[in-house]
């Protein structure tokens, strides 16, 4: 779970960088940081969901 939280933290920071790029008028930086943030968020959510699924008790 900790790894997923770290990935989501990096995604948040990347979203902040993207927002700063858009605000500064650098749409290329804003776009690519937003793309990177989206990929990091997908990775973080995958880690959290995968960990939760694989730590559930089984009936067998």
N, C-alpha and C positions, 0 to 999 in steps of 0.2 A: 504494500500500500504506500509505503514511503517513496518508492520510486515513481509511482504515479503522481503523487503530490509534487515531487520535484519537477517532473515533466510539465505539469500544469502551471507550476510557478514560472518555468522558462517560457511557456506559451504566453502567460500574462505579461512578462517583460517584453516579449517580442511584439505583442499587441500594443504596448506602450510605445515602443520604438516606431512601429508603423504609424501610430497616431501622430507622433512627433514629426515624422517624415511628411505626412499629409499636411499638417499645420504649417510646416516650413515651406510648403510649396513644391516639395520634391515628391511628385506622385509616383515616380518609379520606386523610390525607397519605401514609400508608404505601402505600395502594392506588394512588393516582394517580402517585406517584413510581415505583412498580413498573411500572405501565403505560408510563410514559415511558421507563423503563430498557429495557423489552422492545422498544419501538419503536426506540430508539437502537441496541440490540444487533442487531436485524434489519438496520438501515441499515448498521452497521459490517461485518457479515458479508457483506452484499450488495456493499459496496465492495471488500472483500478478494477475494471469489470472482469478481466481475466483472473486477477488475484481473488476477487470475491467468488467467482464461479468455482475455481479450483480449491478453495478452502472450505467449501460447504461439505458437510458430512454426507456420505453415501449410504444407501440402504443395504448394499452388498457386504 
